[in-house]
Amino acid sequence: MTTITDSKQRKSQLHEYFDGIGFERWAAIYGEAELSSVRKTVRDGHNVMLSNVQAWLAEHRLAPGATILDAGCGTGLFSLAMAKLGYRVTAVDIAPRMLKLGVQQAEKLGLREQINFIAGDLEVVSGKYDAVVCLDVLIHYPSSIFAPLCTRLASLSRGPLFITYAPYNALLAAMHWAGGHFPQTQRRTDIQMIKADFVQETLKAARMRVRRSIHVGRGFYQVNLLEANLIS
């Protein structure tokens, strides 16, 4: 059983990583810089995942001006895409350096007024949103922290919830073990694998039902993307 201290320590570790050495690595992956073959699989997988989220969200036909929460927005790729479609976005991230890059891109594209950038974790967010997305964030938390975070995300949505998580299986466990032995500059952050049944039970307890789920796999990028909706 996790404690508040465990959760704070994990968040502190992620803040230190993504606002420090991890910033350069992930800003490059999310950008257009030349990458090693290992990191390129992560970029390719991430782009495929984003395309699926945008396609699924489009099916909901949200009205212009609808509100979207991008929880763990990173450099703002998804937030910018949603702002271009006319939505109002709240973009939250634990790493100020990531947010700063997102702000710069929003200003460059003339989208700054449509995106509210907030530095912090989910505890700084309140209210309700027409859609909530949390992409490649929960993959960093063990099940004991994943559950309350997922429940919190569900409570903020009056519409669909889109999340990614790292599915558990023996092959992926072996891949992550192997990845830990790459040179330091090529390593990914520590990934926490979660069983699908646990995810579904967590969402059910939060009064949400999984509508659909797909696996997105490109090399070392291996996640399950799912959409959940409120149980009527």
Phi, psi and omega in degrees: 000132182278165177237168177301324179297317179301316181296315180296320180296318180296315179297322179296319178298317180291322176300313181297319182291306186286341176264359180240242184299328181290338182300310182298319183294311185280331175297324178291317180296318181283348182260216184236015181291157174294139184232159171290165181299325180295309182292330180296326177295325179292316178298314182298315179296318180298319179294321177297317179299314180299320179298320179294318179299315181297321179293317179295316181296323180300330180295339180279347177050052178296143181289152175305137182090358177299154184260137180229133174260122176255093185273112186085055190285347182061231180274006172090018182305309182290320180301316180296319179297320180289322178296324178298333180274359177096008179274158174262123190243135167255116185249116185242137175210151184282344184250110181303326180294323176298313181299319181301319178294321177296318178299316180299317179293320179296318179294319180298324183267001180072031184244010188300322183289343182268353182236126176260104181273131181228129176272127179146185178258192185297340182294341181272357184257139176220177178090191179234149182231152180290337175204146178234132177235142177217097191249123177057037176246309182295345177295345182265001185241138175292165185304325182294333177261328178306314185301306180294328178292317179296319178297319178297316178300316181298324183290343183267353184253134171256006179224221181284155174237128179242125178223159169240149174214161180271112183289147181268127164200164187297321182296315179295323178300319179294321179297318180292326176296317179295320180299330179291347180256006173290162173305149186309322183289345183256355186284149172270173174286166180295122182258136181253114182275138183235140179282141183302320180299322180294319179298313181296319179294322178297315180292322179299318179295335178268012178065038176231149180239137178290122179273318180199157182207138176225156175261132176247115183229121174219100180058241181273005172261109183222104179223160167257129175255131178223155172244131176237149180229158181297141176280120183281000000 
